Amino acid sequence: MQRLEFQLRGEFIELCNLLKLTGVCDSGGAGKALVAEGLVSVDGKVESRKTAKIRAGQVVSLGDVRIRVLV
């Protein structure tokens, strides 16, 4: 399992942008496609909103990748 940490610079980041900025996918569009396919979970629950606001303390999962969002 790959564990990544992302340092939040504001109040939140949109889910598709988080996937792009952490290198999980190549573009925001690719991130949106992964979310649309039901492959992305936030705090253990499948997230269907491509631009869901991800805040500090949340964990995003995609396959064997876990991204922890830090303040």
mmCIF file as Biopython writes it, N, C-alpha, C and O atoms, coordinates in Angstrom:
data_model
#
loop_
_atom_site.group_PDB
_atom_site.id
_atom_site.type_symbol
_atom_site.label_atom_id
_atom_site.label_alt_id
_atom_site.label_comp_id
_atom_site.label_asym_id
_atom_site.label_entity_id
_atom_site.label_seq_id
_atom_site.pdbx_PDB_ins_code
_atom_site.Cartn_x
_atom_site.Cartn_y
_atom_site.Cartn_z
_atom_site.occupancy
_atom_site.B_iso_or_equiv
_atom_site.auth_seq_id
_atom_site.auth_asym_id
_atom_site.pdbx_PDB_model_num
ATOM 1   N N  . MET A ? 1  ? 0.836   -1.184 0.000   1.0 0.0 1  A 1 
ATOM 2   C CA . MET A ? 1  ? 0.000   0.000  0.000   1.0 0.0 1  A 1 
ATOM 3   C C  . MET A ? 1  ? 0.879   1.245  0.000   1.0 0.0 1  A 1 
ATOM 4   O O  . MET A ? 1  ? 1.818   1.365  0.787   1.0 0.0 1  A 1 
ATOM 5   N N  . GLN A ? 2  ? 0.556   2.158  -0.892  1.0 0.0 2  A 1 
ATOM 6   C CA . GLN A ? 2  ? 1.312   3.410  -0.982  1.0 0.0 2  A 1 
ATOM 7   C C  . GLN A ? 2  ? 0.606   4.466  -0.137  1.0 0.0 2  A 1 
ATOM 8   O O  . GLN A ? 2  ? -0.591  4.707  -0.294  1.0 0.0 2  A 1 
ATOM 9   N N  . ARG A ? 3  ? 1.360   5.084  0.754   1.0 0.0 3  A 1 
ATOM 10  C CA . ARG A ? 3  ? 0.796   6.125  1.616   1.0 0.0 3  A 1 
ATOM 11  C C  . ARG A ? 3  ? 1.418   7.468  1.252   1.0 0.0 3  A 1 
ATOM 12  O O  . ARG A ? 3  ? 2.638   7.629  1.257   1.0 0.0 3  A 1 
ATOM 13  N N  . LEU A ? 4  ? 0.547   8.431  0.936   1.0 0.0 4  A 1 
ATOM 14  C CA . LEU A ? 4  ? 0.988   9.767  0.573   1.0 0.0 4  A 1 
ATOM 15  C C  . LEU A ? 4  ? 0.430   10.769 1.572   1.0 0.0 4  A 1 
ATOM 16  O O  . LEU A ? 4  ? -0.602  10.529 2.199   1.0 0.0 4  A 1 
ATOM 17  N N  . GLU A ? 5  ? 1.116   11.887 1.712   1.0 0.0 5  A 1 
ATOM 18  C CA . GLU A ? 5  ? 0.609   12.979 2.533   1.0 0.0 5  A 1 
ATOM 19  C C  . GLU A ? 5  ? 0.549   14.222 1.667   1.0 0.0 5  A 1 
ATOM 20  O O  . GLU A ? 5  ? 1.450   14.479 0.869   1.0 0.0 5  A 1 
ATOM 21  N N  . PHE A ? 6  ? -0.525  14.997 1.830   1.0 0.0 6  A 1 
ATOM 22  C CA . PHE A ? 6  ? -0.694  16.224 1.065   1.0 0.0 6  A 1 
ATOM 23  C C  . PHE A ? 6  ? -0.857  17.383 2.033   1.0 0.0 6  A 1 
ATOM 24  O O  . PHE A ? 6  ? -1.727  17.354 2.903   1.0 0.0 6  A 1 
ATOM 25  N N  . GLN A ? 7  ? -0.022  18.400 1.884   1.0 0.0 7  A 1 
ATOM 26  C CA . GLN A ? 7  ? -0.066  19.590 2.745   1.0 0.0 7  A 1 
ATOM 27  C C  . GLN A ? 7  ? -1.073  20.577 2.167   1.0 0.0 7  A 1 
ATOM 28  O O  . GLN A ? 7  ? -0.851  21.136 1.093   1.0 0.0 7  A 1 
ATOM 29  N N  . LEU A ? 8  ? -2.165  20.791 2.867   1.0 0.0 8  A 1 
ATOM 30  C CA . LEU A ? 8  ? -3.224  21.697 2.421   1.0 0.0 8  A 1 
ATOM 31  C C  . LEU A ? 8  ? -2.764  23.138 2.565   1.0 0.0 8  A 1 
ATOM 32  O O  . LEU A ? 8  ? -2.192  23.510 3.589   1.0 0.0 8  A 1 
ATOM 33  N N  . ARG A ? 9  ? -3.010  23.956 1.541   1.0 0.0 9  A 1 
ATOM 34  C CA . ARG A ? 9  ? -2.583  25.358 1.566   1.0 0.0 9  A 1 
ATOM 35  C C  . ARG A ? 9  ? -3.732  26.318 1.856   1.0 0.0 9  A 1 
ATOM 36  O O  . ARG A ? 9  ? -3.501  27.500 2.111   1.0 0.0 9  A 1 
ATOM 37  N N  . GLY A ? 10 ? -4.939  25.833 1.820   1.0 0.0 10 A 1 
ATOM 38  C CA . GLY A ? 10 ? -6.114  26.665 2.077   1.0 0.0 10 A 1 
ATOM 39  C C  . GLY A ? 10 ? -7.070  25.896 2.965   1.0 0.0 10 A 1 
ATOM 40  O O  . GLY A ? 10 ? -6.665  25.003 3.708   1.0 0.0 10 A 1 
ATOM 41  N N  . GLU A ? 11 ? -8.341  26.250 2.882   1.0 0.0 11 A 1 
ATOM 42  C CA . GLU A ? 11 ? -9.360  25.585 3.699   1.0 0.0 11 A 1 
ATOM 43  C C  . GLU A ? 11 ? -9.678  24.190 3.179   1.0 0.0 11 A 1 
ATOM 44  O O  . GLU A ? 11 ? -9.964  23.283 3.960   1.0 0.0 11 A 1 
ATOM 45  N N  . PHE A ? 12 ? -9.628  24.017 1.839   1.0 0.0 12 A 1 
ATOM 46  C CA . PHE A ? 12 ? -9.957  22.733 1.228   1.0 0.0 12 A 1 
ATOM 47  C C  . PHE A ? 12 ? -9.313  22.636 -0.150  1.0 0.0 12 A 1 
ATOM 48  O O  . PHE A ? 12 ? -8.773  23.613 -0.670  1.0 0.0 12 A 1 
ATOM 49  N N  . ILE A ? 13 ? -9.381  21.440 -0.730  1.0 0.0 13 A 1 
ATOM 50  C CA . ILE A ? 13 ? -8.972  21.213 -2.117  1.0 0.0 13 A 1 
ATOM 51  C C  . ILE A ? 13 ? -10.027 20.328 -2.755  1.0 0.0 13 A 1 
ATOM 52  O O  . ILE A ? 13 ? -10.560 19.426 -2.108  1.0 0.0 13 A 1 
ATOM 53  N N  . GLU A ? 14 ? -10.330 20.578 -4.012  1.0 0.0 14 A 1 
ATOM 54  C CA . GLU A ? 14 ? -11.297 19.737 -4.717  1.0 0.0 14 A 1 
ATOM 55  C C  . GLU A ? 14 ? -10.678 18.362 -4.965  1.0 0.0 14 A 1 
ATOM 56  O O  . GLU A ? 14 ? -9.488  18.240 -5.254  1.0 0.0 14 A 1 
ATOM 57  N N  . LEU A ? 15 ? -11.508 17.341 -4.847  1.0 0.0 15 A 1 
ATOM 58  C CA . LEU A ? 15 ? -11.045 15.956 -4.949  1.0 0.0 15 A 1 
ATOM 59  C C  . LEU A ? 15 ? -10.267 15.690 -6.232  1.0 0.0 15 A 1 
ATOM 60  O O  . LEU A ? 15 ? -9.183  15.110 -6.181  1.0 0.0 15 A 1 
ATOM 61  N N  . CYS A ? 16 ? -10.796 16.101 -7.377  1.0 0.0 16 A 1 
ATOM 62  C CA . CYS A ? 16 ? -10.104 15.817 -8.645  1.0 0.0 16 A 1 
ATOM 63  C C  . CYS A ? 16 ? -8.740  16.509 -8.698  1.0 0.0 16 A 1 
ATOM 64  O O  . CYS A ? 16 ? -7.797  15.966 -9.274  1.0 0.0 16 A 1 
ATOM 65  N N  . ASN A ? 17 ? -8.626  17.692 -8.107  1.0 0.0 17 A 1 
ATOM 66  C CA . ASN A ? 17 ? -7.340  18.397 -8.065  1.0 0.0 17 A 1 
ATOM 67  C C  . ASN A ? 17 ? -6.358  17.717 -7.118  1.0 0.0 17 A 1 
ATOM 68  O O  . ASN A ? 17 ? -5.159  17.682 -7.392  1.0 0.0 17 A 1 
ATOM 69  N N  . LEU A ? 18 ? -6.846  17.184 -6.023  1.0 0.0 18 A 1 
ATOM 70  C CA . LEU A ? 18 ? -5.983  16.453 -5.087  1.0 0.0 18 A 1 
ATOM 71  C C  . LEU A ? 18 ? -5.361  15.247 -5.785  1.0 0.0 18 A 1 
ATOM 72  O O  . LEU A ? 18 ? -4.166  14.991 -5.642  1.0 0.0 18 A 1 
ATOM 73  N N  . LEU A ? 19 ? -6.164  14.517 -6.531  1.0 0.0 19 A 1 
ATOM 74  C CA . LEU A ? 19 ? -5.647  13.345 -7.247  1.0 0.0 19 A 1 
ATOM 75  C C  . LEU A ? 19 ? -4.572  13.749 -8.247  1.0 0.0 19 A 1 
ATOM 76  O O  . LEU A ? 19 ? -3.574  13.049 -8.414  1.0 0.0 19 A 1 
ATOM 77  N N  . LYS A ? 20 ? -4.783  14.888 -8.911  1.0 0.0 20 A 1 
ATOM 78  C CA . LYS A ? 20 ? -3.803  15.374 -9.888  1.0 0.0 20 A 1 
ATOM 79  C C  . LYS A ? 20 ? -2.519  15.833 -9.189  1.0 0.0 20 A 1 
ATOM 80  O O  . LYS A ? 20 ? -1.423  15.457 -9.606  1.0 0.0 20 A 1 
ATOM 81  N N  . LEU A ? 21 ? -2.641  16.629 -8.147  1.0 0.0 21 A 1 
ATOM 82  C CA . LEU A ? 21 ? -1.465  17.212 -7.487  1.0 0.0 21 A 1 
ATOM 83  C C  . LEU A ? 21 ? -0.618  16.187 -6.737  1.0 0.0 21 A 1 
ATOM 84  O O  . LEU A ? 21 ? 0.578   16.402 -6.542  1.0 0.0 21 A 1 
ATOM 85  N N  . THR A ? 22 ? -1.216  15.089 -6.321  1.0 0.0 22 A 1 
ATOM 86  C CA . THR A ? 22 ? -0.445  14.047 -5.647  1.0 0.0 22 A 1 
ATOM 87  C C  . THR A ? 22 ? 0.168   13.058 -6.634  1.0 0.0 22 A 1 
ATOM 88  O O  . THR A ? 22 ? 0.910   12.159 -6.237  1.0 0.0 22 A 1 
ATOM 89  N N  . GLY A ? 23 ? -0.144  13.224 -7.926  1.0 0.0 23 A 1 
ATOM 90  C CA . GLY A ? 23 ? 0.432   12.355 -8.948  1.0 0.0 23 A 1 
ATOM 91  C C  . GLY A ? 23 ? -0.282  11.035 -9.122  1.0 0.0 23 A 1 
ATOM 92  O O  . GLY A ? 23 ? 0.214   10.150 -9.820  1.0 0.0 23 A 1 
ATOM 93  N N  . VAL A ? 24 ? -1.444  10.885 -8.496  1.0 0.0 24 A 1 
ATOM 94  C CA . VAL A ? 24 ? -2.216  9.650  -8.635  1.0 0.0 24 A 1 
ATOM 95  C C  . VAL A ? 24 ? -2.748  9.517  -10.057 1.0 0.0 24 A 1 
ATOM 96  O O  . VAL A ? 24 ? -2.890  8.407  -10.571 1.0 0.0 24 A 1 
ATOM 97  N N  . CYS A ? 25 ? -3.040  10.654 -10.692 1.0 0.0 25 A 1 
ATOM 98  C CA . CYS A ? 25 ? -3.461  10.656 -12.093 1.0 0.0 25 A 1 
ATOM 99  C C  . CYS A ? 25 ? -2.774  11.827 -12.803 1.0 0.0 25 A 1 
ATOM 100 O O  . CYS A ? 25 ? -2.215  12.714 -12.158 1.0 0.0 25 A 1 
ATOM 101 N N  . ASP A ? 26 ? -2.824  11.816 -14.116 1.0 0.0 26 A 1 
ATOM 102 C CA . ASP A ? 26 ? -2.085  12.802 -14.911 1.0 0.0 26 A 1 
ATOM 103 C C  . ASP A ? 26 ? -2.765  14.157 -15.041 1.0 0.0 26 A 1 
ATOM 104 O O  . ASP A ? 26 ? -2.104  15.166 -15.285 1.0 0.0 26 A 1 
ATOM 105 N N  . SER A ? 27 ? -4.098  14.181 -14.877 1.0 0.0 27 A 1 
ATOM 106 C CA . SER A ? 27 ? -4.814  15.440 -15.073 1.0 0.0 27 A 1 
ATOM 107 C C  . SER A ? 27 ? -6.073  15.476 -14.224 1.0 0.0 27 A 1 
ATOM 108 O O  . SER A ? 27 ? -6.514  14.458 -13.691 1.0 0.0 27 A 1 
ATOM 109 N N  . GLY A ? 28 ? -6.640  16.665 -14.111 1.0 0.0 28 A 1 
ATOM 110 C CA . GLY A ? 28 ? -7.897  16.804 -13.384 1.0 0.0 28 A 1 
ATOM 111 C C  . GLY A ? 28 ? -9.007  16.012 -14.066 1.0 0.0 28 A 1 
ATOM 112 O O  . GLY A ? 28 ? -9.877  15.448 -13.403 1.0 0.0 28 A 1 
ATOM 113 N N  . GLY A ? 29 ? -8.969  15.977 -15.394 1.0 0.0 29 A 1 
ATOM 114 C CA . GLY A ? 29 ? -9.968  15.205 -16.138 1.0 0.0 29 A 1 
ATOM 115 C C  . GLY A ? 29 ? -9.874  13.715 -15.837 1.0 0.0 29 A 1 
ATOM 116 O O  . GLY A ? 29 ? -10.891 13.033 -15.706 1.0 0.0 29 A 1 
ATOM 117 N N  . ALA A ? 30 ? -8.653  13.219 -15.729 1.0 0.0 30 A 1 
ATOM 118 C CA . ALA A ? 30 ? -8.458  11.805 -15.382 1.0 0.0 30 A 1 
ATOM 119 C C  . ALA A ? 30 ? -8.959  11.545 -13.967 1.0 0.0 30 A 1 
ATOM 120 O O  . ALA A ? 30 ? -9.536  10.493 -13.689 1.0 0.0 30 A 1 
ATOM 121 N N  . GLY A ? 31 ? -8.736  12.513 -13.068 1.0 0.0 31 A 1 
ATOM 122 C CA . GLY A ? 31 ? -9.229  12.393 -11.701 1.0 0.0 31 A 1 
ATOM 123 C C  . GLY A ? 31 ? -10.743 12.339 -11.665 1.0 0.0 31 A 1 
ATOM 124 O O  . GLY A ? 31 ? -11.325 11.543 -10.929 1.0 0.0 31 A 1 
ATOM 125 N N  . LYS A ? 32 ? -11.383 13.190 -12.462 1.0 0.0 32 A 1 
ATOM 126 C CA . LYS A ? 32 ? -12.847 13.197 -12.538 1.0 0.0 32 A 1 
ATOM 127 C C  . LYS A ? 32 ? -13.371 11.856 -13.044 1.0 0.0 32 A 1 
ATOM 128 O O  . LYS A ? 32 ? -14.395 11.366 -12.568 1.0 0.0 32 A 1 
ATOM 129 N N  . ALA A ? 33 ? -12.672 11.268 -14.004 1.0 0.0 33 A 1 
ATOM 130 C CA . ALA A ? 33 ? -13.090 9.976  -14.551 1.0 0.0 33 A 1 
ATOM 131 C C  . ALA A ? 33 ? -12.997 8.881  -13.481 1.0 0.0 33 A 1 
ATOM 132 O O  . ALA A ? 33 ? -13.881 8.030  -13.387 1.0 0.0 33 A 1 
ATOM 133 N N  . LEU A ? 34 ? -11.932 8.901  -12.678 1.0 0.0 34 A 1 
ATOM 134 C CA . LEU A ? 34 ? -11.782 7.906  -11.611 1.0 0.0 34 A 1 
ATOM 135 C C  . LEU A ? 34 ? -12.906 8.026  -10.598 1.0 0.0 34 A 1 
ATOM 136 O O  . LEU A ? 34 ? -13.444 7.020  -10.136 1.0 0.0 34 A 1 
ATOM 137 N N  . VAL A ? 35 ? -13.263 9.263  -10.250 1.0 0.0 35 A 1 
ATOM 138 C CA . VAL A ? 35 ? -14.353 9.499  -9.300  1.0 0.0 35 A 1 
ATOM 139 C C  . VAL A ? 35 ? -15.674 9.020  -9.904  1.0 0.0 35 A 1 
ATOM 140 O O  . VAL A ? 35 ? -16.467 8.365  -9.228  1.0 0.0 35 A 1 
ATOM 141 N N  . ALA A ? 36 ? -15.909 9.345  -11.175 1.0 0.0 36 A 1 
ATOM 142 C CA . ALA A ? 36 ? -17.146 8.957  -11.849 1.0 0.0 36 A 1 
ATOM 143 C C  . ALA A ? 36 ? -17.307 7.440  -11.915 1.0 0.0 36 A 1 
ATOM 144 O O  . ALA A ? 36 ? -18.429 6.931  -11.902 1.0 0.0 36 A 1 
ATOM 145 N N  . GLU A ? 37 ? -16.196 6.722  -11.985 1.0 0.0 37 A 1 
ATOM 146 C CA . GLU A ? 37 ? -16.235 5.258  -12.041 1.0 0.0 37 A 1 
ATOM 147 C C  . GLU A ? 37 ? -16.438 4.630  -10.664 1.0 0.0 37 A 1 
ATOM 148 O O  . GLU A ? 37 ? -16.559 3.411  -10.549 1.0 0.0 37 A 1 
ATOM 149 N N  . GLY A ? 38 ? -16.475 5.461  -9.617  1.0 0.0 38 A 1 
ATOM 150 C CA . GLY A ? 38 ? -16.691 4.939  -8.262  1.0 0.0 38 A 1 
ATOM 151 C C  . GLY A ? 38 ? -15.460 4.309  -7.648  1.0 0.0 38 A 1 
ATOM 152 O O  . GLY A ? 38 ? -15.571 3.457  -6.767  1.0 0.0 38 A 1 
ATOM 153 N N  . LEU A ? 39 ? -14.282 4.721  -8.104  1.0 0.0 39 A 1 
ATOM 154 C CA . LEU A ? 39 ? -13.037 4.113  -7.637  1.0 0.0 39 A 1 
ATOM 155 C C  . LEU A ? 39 ? -12.382 4.860  -6.478  1.0 0.0 39 A 1 
ATOM 156 O O  . LEU A ? 39 ? -11.390 4.391  -5.921  1.0 0.0 39 A 1 
ATOM 157 N N  . VAL A ? 40 ? -12.936 6.031  -6.108  1.0 0.0 40 A 1 
ATOM 158 C CA . VAL A ? 40 ? -12.303 6.870  -5.089  1.0 0.0 40 A 1 
ATOM 159 C C  . VAL A ? 40 ? -13.179 6.913  -3.830  1.0 0.0 40 A 1 
ATOM 160 O O  . VAL A ? 40 ? -14.393 7.107  -3.906  1.0 0.0 40 A 1 
ATOM 161 N N  . SER A ? 41 ? -12.538 6.730  -2.683  1.0 0.0 41 A 1 
ATOM 162 C CA . SER A ? 41 ? -13.239 6.802  -1.403  1.0 0.0 41 A 1 
ATOM 163 C C  . SER A ? 41 ? -12.654 7.911  -0.555  1.0 0.0 41 A 1 
ATOM 164 O O  . SER A ? 41 ? -11.455 8.186  -0.607  1.0 0.0 41 A 1 
ATOM 165 N N  . VAL A ? 42 ? -13.518 8.548  0.231   1.0 0.0 42 A 1 
ATOM 166 C CA . VAL A ? 42 ? -13.092 9.561  1.195   1.0 0.0 42 A 1 
ATOM 167 C C  . VAL A ? 42 ? -13.542 9.084  2.561   1.0 0.0 42 A 1 
ATOM 168 O O  . VAL A ? 42 ? -14.732 8.866  2.791   1.0 0.0 42 A 1 
ATOM 169 N N  . ASP A ? 43 ? -12.589 8.921  3.467   1.0 0.0 43 A 1 
ATOM 170 C CA . ASP A ? 43 ? -12.870 8.419  4.810   1.0 0.0 43 A 1 
ATOM 171 C C  . ASP A ? 43 ? -13.663 7.112  4.777   1.0 0.0 43 A 1 
ATOM 172 O O  . ASP A ? 43 ? -14.574 6.899  5.578   1.0 0.0 43 A 1 
ATOM 173 N N  . GLY A ? 44 ? -13.295 6.242  3.832   1.0 0.0 44 A 1 
ATOM 174 C CA . GLY A ? 44 ? -13.892 4.912  3.772   1.0 0.0 44 A 1 
ATOM 175 C C  . GLY A ? 44 ? -15.207 4.803  3.022   1.0 0.0 44 A 1 
ATOM 176 O O  . GLY A ? 44 ? -15.761 3.709  2.920   1.0 0.0 44 A 1 
ATOM 177 N N  . LYS A ? 45 ? -15.726 5.912  2.493   1.0 0.0 45 A 1 
ATOM 178 C CA . LYS A ? 45 ? -16.999 5.877  1.757   1.0 0.0 45 A 1 
ATOM 179 C C  . LYS A ? 45 ? -16.767 6.338  0.321   1.0 0.0 45 A 1 
ATOM 180 O O  . LYS A ? 45 ? -16.058 7.316  0.085   1.0 0.0 45 A 1 
ATOM 181 N N  . VAL A ? 46 ? -17.366 5.630  -0.636  1.0 0.0 46 A 1 
ATOM 182 C CA . VAL A ? 46 ? -17.213 5.996  -2.046  1.0 0.0 46 A 1 
ATOM 183 C C  . VAL A ? 46 ? -17.739 7.412  -2.241  1.0 0.0 46 A 1 
ATOM 184 O O  . VAL A ? 46 ? -18.835 7.752  -1.794  1.0 0.0 46 A 1 
ATOM 185 N N  . GLU A ? 47 ? -16.935 8.229  -2.917  1.0 0.0 47 A 1 
ATOM 186 C CA . GLU A ? 47 ? -17.292 9.626  -3.174  1.0 0.0 47 A 1 
ATOM 187 C C  . GLU A ? 47 ? -17.626 9.783  -4.651  1.0 0.0 47 A 1 
ATOM 188 O O  . GLU A ? 47 ? -16.809 9.457  -5.513  1.0 0.0 47 A 1 
ATOM 189 N N  . SER A ? 48 ? -18.822 10.279 -4.944  1.0 0.0 48 A 1 
ATOM 190 C CA . SER A ? 48 ? -19.241 10.436 -6.339  1.0 0.0 48 A 1 
ATOM 191 C C  . SER A ? 48 ? -19.152 11.883 -6.822  1.0 0.0 48 A 1 
ATOM 192 O O  . SER A ? 48 ? -19.324 12.146 -8.012  1.0 0.0 48 A 1 
ATOM 193 N N  . ARG A ? 49 ? -18.886 12.821 -5.917  1.0 0.0 49 A 1 
ATOM 194 C CA . ARG A ? 49 ? -18.769 14.234 -6.314  1.0 0.0 49 A 1 
ATOM 195 C C  . ARG A ? 49 ? -17.330 14.519 -6.727  1.0 0.0 49 A 1 
ATOM 196 O O  . ARG A ? 49 ? -16.415 14.446 -5.907  1.0 0.0 49 A 1 
ATOM 197 N N  . LYS A ? 50 ? -17.138 14.839 -7.992  1.0 0.0 50 A 1 
ATOM 198 C CA . LYS A ? 50 ? -15.788 15.057 -8.524  1.0 0.0 50 A 1 
ATOM 199 C C  . LYS A ? 50 ? -15.083 16.236 -7.872  1.0 0.0 50 A 1 
ATOM 200 O O  . LYS A ? 50 ? -13.860 16.232 -7.730  1.0 0.0 50 A 1 
ATOM 201 N N  . THR A ? 51 ? -15.851 17.248 -7.476  1.0 0.0 51 A 1 
ATOM 202 C CA . THR A ? 51 ? -15.254 18.440 -6.871  1.0 0.0 51 A 1 
ATOM 203 C C  . THR A ? 51 ? -15.559 18.519 -5.375  1.0 0.0 51 A 1 
ATOM 204 O O  . THR A ? 51 ? -15.644 19.610 -4.811  1.0 0.0 51 A 1 
ATOM 205 N N  . ALA A ? 52 ? -15.722 17.364 -4.738  1.0 0.0 52 A 1 
ATOM 206 C CA . ALA A ? 52 ? -15.962 17.339 -3.295  1.0 0.0 52 A 1 
ATOM 207 C C  . ALA A ? 52 ? -14.836 18.091 -2.586  1.0 0.0 52 A 1 
ATOM 208 O O  . ALA A ? 52 ? -13.670 17.976 -2.964  1.0 0.0 52 A 1 
ATOM 209 N N  . LYS A ? 53 ? -15.186 18.852 -1.569  1.0 0.0 53 A 1 
ATOM 210 C CA . LYS A ? 53 ? -14.194 19.625 -0.824  1.0 0.0 53 A 1 
ATOM 211 C C  . LYS A ? 53 ? -13.513 18.711 0.189   1.0 0.0 53 A 1 
ATOM 212 O O  . LYS A ? 53 ? -14.144 18.201 1.115   1.0 0.0 53 A 1 
ATOM 213 N N  . ILE A ? 54 ? -12.222 18.518 -0.007  1.0 0.0 54 A 1 
ATOM 214 C CA . ILE A ? 54 ? -11.431 17.670 0.881   1.0 0.0 54 A 1 
ATOM 215 C C  . ILE A ? 54 ? -10.687 18.582 1.846   1.0 0.0 54 A 1 
ATOM 216 O O  . ILE A ? 54 ? -9.989  19.510 1.438   1.0 0.0 54 A 1 
ATOM 217 N N  . ARG A ? 55 ? -10.850 18.300 3.132   1.0 0.0 55 A 1 
ATOM 218 C CA . ARG A ? 55 ? -10.284 19.160 4.174   1.0 0.0 55 A 1 
ATOM 219 C C  . ARG A ? 55 ? -9.231  18.403 4.989   1.0 0.0 55 A 1 
ATOM 220 O O  . ARG A ? 55 ? -9.114  17.181 4.900   1.0 0.0 55 A 1 
ATOM 221 N N  . ALA A ? 56 ? -8.475  19.155 5.778   1.0 0.0 56 A 1 
ATOM 222 C CA . ALA A ? 56 ? -7.431  18.562 6.618   1.0 0.0 56 A 1 
ATOM 223 C C  . ALA A ? 56 ? -8.034  17.468 7.509   1.0 0.0 56 A 1 
ATOM 224 O O  . ALA A ? 56 ? -9.124  17.621 8.062   1.0 0.0 56 A 1 
ATOM 225 N N  . GLY A ? 57 ? -7.302  16.375 7.630   1.0 0.0 57 A 1 
ATOM 226 C CA . GLY A ? 57 ? -7.730  15.270 8.479   1.0 0.0 57 A 1 
ATOM 227 C C  . GLY A ? 57 ? -8.429  14.162 7.718   1.0 0.0 57 A 1 
ATOM 228 O O  . GLY A ? 57 ? -8.611  13.067 8.250   1.0 0.0 57 A 1 
ATOM 229 N N  . GLN A ? 58 ? -8.821  14.427 6.485   1.0 0.0 58 A 1 
ATOM 230 C CA . GLN A ? 58 ? -9.504  13.404 5.707   1.0 0.0 58 A 1 
ATOM 231 C C  . GLN A ? 58 ? -8.498  12.500 4.995   1.0 0.0 58 A 1 
ATOM 232 O O  . GLN A ? 58 ? -7.360  12.890 4.735   1.0 0.0 58 A 1 
ATOM 233 N N  . VAL A ? 59 ? -8.946  11.292 4.689   1.0 0.0 59 A 1 
ATOM 234 C CA . VAL A ? 59 ? -8.114  10.313 3.987   1.0 0.0 59 A 1 
ATOM 235 C C  . VAL A ? 59 ? -8.825  9.912  2.698   1.0 0.0 59 A 1 
ATOM 236 O O  . VAL A ? 59 ? -9.982  9.494  2.722   1.0 0.0 59 A 1 
ATOM 237 N N  . VAL A ? 60 ? -8.127  10.043 1.584   1.0 0.0 60 A 1 
ATOM 238 C CA . VAL A ? 60 ? -8.659  9.684  0.274   1.0 0.0 60 A 1 
ATOM 239 C C  . VAL A ? 60 ? -7.985  8.393  -0.172  1.0 0.0 60 A 1 
ATOM 240 O O  . VAL A ? 60 ? -6.764  8.261  -0.081  1.0 0.0 60 A 1 
ATOM 241 N N  . SER A ? 61 ? -8.782  7.442  -0.654  1.0 0.0 61 A 1 
ATOM 242 C CA . SER A ? 61 ? -8.260  6.140  -1.070  1.0 0.0 61 A 1 
ATOM 243 C C  . SER A ? 61 ? -8.619  5.861  -2.519  1.0 0.0 61 A 1 
ATOM 244 O O  . SER A ? 61 ? -9.721  6.159  -2.978  1.0 0.0 61 A 1 
ATOM 245 N N  . LEU A ? 62 ? -7.661  5.283  -3.222  1.0 0.0 62 A 1 
ATOM 246 C CA . LEU A ? 62 ? -7.863  4.866  -4.607  1.0 0.0 62 A 1 
ATOM 247 C C  . LEU A ? 62 ? -7.014  3.621  -4.815  1.0 0.0 62 A 1 
ATOM 248 O O  . LEU A ? 62 ? -5.787  3.704  -4.879  1.0 0.0 62 A 1 
ATOM 249 N N  . GLY A ? 63 ? -7.656  2.480  -4.919  1.0 0.0 63 A 1 
ATOM 250 C CA . GLY A ? 63 ? -6.914  1.233  -5.038  1.0 0.0 63 A 1 
ATOM 251 C C  . GLY A ? 63 ? -6.047  1.017  -3.805  1.0 0.0 63 A 1 
ATOM 252 O O  . GLY A ? 63 ? -6.553  0.999  -2.683  1.0 0.0 63 A 1 
ATOM 253 N N  . ASP A ? 64 ? -4.737  0.852  -4.011  1.0 0.0 64 A 1 
ATOM 254 C CA . ASP A ? 64 ? -3.834  0.640  -2.881  1.0 0.0 64 A 1 
ATOM 255 C C  . ASP A ? 64 ? -3.134  1.932  -2.452  1.0 0.0 64 A 1 
ATOM 256 O O  . ASP A ? 64 ? -2.141  1.886  -1.725  1.0 0.0 64 A 1 
ATOM 257 N N  . VAL A ? 65 ? -3.646  3.083  -2.898  1.0 0.0 65 A 1 
ATOM 258 C CA . VAL A ? 65 ? -3.065  4.377  -2.547  1.0 0.0 65 A 1 
ATOM 259 C C  . VAL A ? 65 ? -3.934  5.051  -1.486  1.0 0.0 65 A 1 
ATOM 260 O O  . VAL A ? 65 ? -5.155  5.121  -1.620  1.0 0.0 65 A 1 
ATOM 261 N N  . ARG A ? 66 ? -3.285  5.545  -0.430  1.0 0.0 66 A 1 
ATOM 262 C CA . ARG A ? 66 ? -3.976  6.296  0.620   1.0 0.0 66 A 1 
ATOM 263 C C  . ARG A ? 66 ? -3.335  7.666  0.714   1.0 0.0 66 A 1 
ATOM 264 O O  . ARG A ? 66 ? -2.119  7.771  0.877   1.0 0.0 66 A 1 
ATOM 265 N N  . ILE A ? 67 ? -4.149  8.735  0.612   1.0 0.0 67 A 1 
ATOM 266 C CA . ILE A ? 67 ? -3.653  10.106 0.706   1.0 0.0 67 A 1 
ATOM 267 C C  . ILE A ? 67 ? -4.229  10.732 1.972   1.0 0.0 67 A 1 
ATOM 268 O O  . ILE A ? 67 ? -5.443  10.871 2.117   1.0 0.0 67 A 1 
ATOM 269 N N  . ARG A ? 68 ? -3.341  11.104 2.877   1.0 0.0 68 A 1 
ATOM 270 C CA . ARG A ? 68 ? -3.780  11.779 4.095   1.0 0.0 68 A 1 
ATOM 271 C C  . ARG A ? 68 ? -3.567  13.270 3.912   1.0 0.0 68 A 1 
ATOM 272 O O  . ARG A ? 68 ? -2.479  13.706 3.537   1.0 0.0 68 A 1 
ATOM 273 N N  . VAL A ? 69 ? -4.609  14.054 4.177   1.0 0.0 69 A 1 
ATOM 274 C CA . VAL A ? 69 ? -4.555  15.499 3.987   1.0 0.0 69 A 1 
ATOM 275 C C  . VAL A ? 69 ? -4.197  16.150 5.313   1.0 0.0 69 A 1 
ATOM 276 O O  . VAL A ? 69 ? -4.866  15.946 6.326   1.0 0.0 69 A 1 
ATOM 277 N N  . LEU A ? 70 ? -3.122  16.942 5.286   1.0 0.0 70 A 1 
ATOM 278 C CA . LEU A ? 70 ? -2.605  17.579 6.487   1.0 0.0 70 A 1 
ATOM 279 C C  . LEU A ? 70 ? -2.849  19.086 6.466   1.0 0.0 70 A 1 
ATOM 280 O O  . LEU A ? 70 ? -3.058  19.676 5.406   1.0 0.0 70 A 1 
ATOM 281 N N  . VAL A ? 71 ? -2.820  19.694 7.634   1.0 0.0 71 A 1 
ATOM 282 C CA . VAL A ? 71 ? -2.974  21.160 7.747   1.0 0.0 71 A 1 
ATOM 283 C C  . VAL A ? 71 ? -1.728  21.824 7.249   1.0 0.0 71 A 1 
ATOM 284 O O  . VAL A ? 71 ? -1.639  23.052 7.253   1.0 0.0 71 A 1 
#
